[in-house]
C-alpha cells in the first residue's frame, strides 16, 4: 500500500472518497509511478486503482495488476450505462486478473461484461474474526437471532419473516432509515448501530445468525458475515443465490434459502429455533467448515496469481 494512502482513505471515508476525483487521480498516478519497483500490484476496485489501470495502457510492458474485492454498479440511464461499460472494458485491458469470491459471481460478471472466463478467478473469502484485535471473543448462547451488515442486505424480507417467528431479532446496521420506509420494525425486532468489535460480540452471543441478501446481486455479499458466524460455531441461514452454497453445506453446516422468500426464510428459522440440539450440531459443523477458509490460505492463493513470481529472489508486492 502506498505510504499515506490508507491514512487519507480513513480520514475521508469510503463514501466521501468517491466524490474526490482529483485525489483519485493523484493516488492513481502515484501508484503508476511507483509500480515499476514491484513484481505485481494488488488493488481493490476503487477509482484510484481504475485510473492506475488506464495509465498502464500507455506502457508497452505492464506490471501485473490483480484487482480484488471487485464490484461494479451501473447507472439506470442506458447511455451512461453503455459509456461506463465501454470505459470499464478499456481499463480492464491492462488488468491481469479479477479476483471474485465465488464461482457463481464469476459467471454473472462474465455474462454481463462479456469477458473471457480466464479473466476471472474465484478464490473463497476468509474469516475476519481477527478484526477484533487482541480481544478474544467467547461465543455464548443468547436468546436472539442476529443479523447484520449493510451492503446487499434485504431486511425487508427478514422483517416479514420475523413476524412469523416467535423469537427476538437483533439487526446491526448503519442504514436505519430503511426500516422507517417499511413502516417500522415489529416488536420482536431491535435495530442497533454497532462498531466492528461490538458487531462481532453480538454475533458471537446470539442463538443463531441469519444473512438475508437481495436477489440477483451482481456483487456477492455477506460472505464475511456468515463465515465469521460459522467460525463462532453458529448455525447460519443465508438467503442468497450468488455463492453462499459454496461456503455453507446445505443442512449440515448451515442452510441456504432462496432470497426474497419470506415464507421459506421463516420456516427455516422456526425449524432451527425450535430444535436446540440440531442448532448445536450445525454450529459444530459450521466451525469445522470455517477452518477451511483461513486468511493464510486466501492470501496464499492470491499470491499464486503473480506471473513468473519464482524468477529469482523474493517478490516485492505493492
Secondary structure, 3 states (H helix, E strand, C coil): CCCCHHHHHHHHCHHHHCCCHHHHHHHHHHHHHHHHHCCEEEECCCHHHHHHHHHHCCCCCCCEEEECCCCCCCCCCHHHHHHHHHHHHHHHHHCCEEEECCHHHHHHHHHHHCCCHHHEEECCCCCCHHHHCCCCCCCCCCCEEEEECCCCECHHHHHHHHCCCCCEEEEECCCCHHHHHCCCCCCCEEEECCCHHHHHHHHHCCCEEEEEECCCCCCCCCHHHHHHHHHCCCCEEEECCCCHHHCCCECCCEEEECCCCHHHHHHHHHHHHCCHHHHHHHHHHHHHHHCCCCHHHHHHHHHCCCCCCCCCCCCCEC
